[in-house]
């Protein structure tokens, strides 16, 4: 904790605060510290229990994902608080867990939009890597009906799923593009140069173009 405190940078905290994250540790420095510590499940649990955001992020980098029970992962997600902790927990831990599919189904239907966004993130992973058994047309129905008015984190996750369906599944691409064009979600999102806009029609068309151009 003293080492994390020493890495605190007011400028980093200011930038992170704009994204809803309450820590001031450069993520590169955090990863370097994790690389030195290597996997330490018990230390990870103690760091997570501090409820300090930088400590939680470090915990996610040095934990053993398969060591957590389904109920522990569920409680961790509900206690994640900040977007970066939530994001790393889903991507670095839950996706590597044997409980990922069970949690995907449970979270997808959760009334808490932040929890539901994790269910959508796991669903997007399946759209890309293991779509068998998913009702892709049904997902588009839900996105079409609910995405425009969804809270920010849930809207972002739904939009990612919409783009992934359009990118990976040619038979549904026209409908995915049409939904994106009509709903206009993230159409005006400020996108830095050399980055792809998160507006689904632009995102889909750009990724499909890259796939076609790939050798």
Protein Blocks (a to p, Z undefined) as FASTA:
>chain_A
ZZmmmmpcfklmmmmmmnopacfbdfklmmmmmmmnopafklmmmmmmnopaklmmmmmm
mmcfklpcfklmmmmmmmnopamlmmmmmmmmmmmpcklmmmmmmmmmpmblklmmmmmm
mmmmmmmmmmghpafklmmmmmmmmmmmpcfklmmmmmmmmmmmmmmmmklmmmmmmmmm
mnopoklgccdehiacfbfklmmmmmmmmmmmpZZ
